Amino acid sequence: MALNKNGIFSVASLILTIIGIIIILLGVLKYTDYAIGFSFVGIGFICIGWAFSALKGRV
C-alpha cells in the first residue's frame, strides 16, 4: 500500500490524537497527582494532530 502525502498526514494525525487521548486518560485514571501535567501534554498532542489534519491537501 503506497501512501501519498495526504495519507501520511491522515495516519500521523490519527496516531497523535490517539496518543493524546491515552496520555490524558493515563493522567486522570492512574496518576491523579500529576493529572494536570498529563492533560496539558495530551492536549498538546491533540493540537499537533489537528494541525497535521489541517495540512492535508495544502502541502
N, C-alpha and C positions, 0 to 999 in steps of 0.2 A: 504494500500500500504506500504509494508516494504521496507525501503531504506537500502542498504548496504553502506559501507564507500565511495565508488566511487560516488554513487548517492548523498550522503550528501555533498561531496566536490563539485559536479556539481551544486547543488542548492545554496550552500554558495557562490560559485564563481559568479554565475549569479546574486544573490542578491547584493553582494558587488559591482559588476560592474554597476548595475542599480543605486544603491545609489550614487556611484561616479559620474556618468553622471548627475544625478539630482542635486547634490551639485554644480558641475561645471556650469550647466545651471542656477541654482539659483543665483550664484555669478555674472554671466555675465548679466542676464536679470533683476534681481531685485535689488541686492546690488552691484552696479557698483563701489562704493568706496572701497569695500573690495574684488573685483574680484580676485586679485592675491592670497590672503589667501584662498578663497574658491576653487580656481583652484588647489593650492597645496594639500589641503585636499582631493579634488576629485581625483586627480592623485594618491594620497596615497591609497585611497580605491580601485581604479582600479588595482594598483600594488599588493595589498593583494589578490584581486580576481584572478589575473593572477597567483600568487604563489599557491593559492589553486587549480587552474586548473592544474598547473604543478604537484601537488602532487597526482592527481588521478592515481591510479594504482601502486603507489610507497609505500604507507603507508599501 
